[in-house]
């Protein structure tokens, strides 16, 4: 009776361990898919530049290769699982940082628009200042003319 109980417990333990390994594997795969979607979304919204996208996709491929290399022997060790999760954590942070920095695909267009707007503002100020100077000069001439009349 004791032997059968031990065998059942061992079998249950093995099934649980293999289920946990499969769960991590599917978890890692699902996470890879989610990260790929985040990258795709960043490209679609223009939040990522071409260079940033290339870097992030390259990073995702590296993680996938790492995962396949770890799975070659048939099982993932704890150490391998930790390395894989850390790599995915780093990749996730990189995706976030690159999506939320000040660069985007439309950056050049926006810079040009901002420069044009600044130029329009400068021109408007120059025009306003020139008109103001003319008004002041006219007022001075008028004032001097009035003073000349009074002096006569």
Secondary structure, DSSP 8 states (H G I E B T S, - for coil): -HHHHHHHHHHHHHHHHHHHHHHHHHHHHHHHHHHHHHHHHHHHHT-S-HHHHHHHHHHHHHHHHHHHHHHTTSS--HHHHHHHHHHHHHHHHHHHHHHSSS--TTHHHHHHHHHHHHHHHHHHHHHHHHHHHHHHHHHHHHHHHHHHHHH-
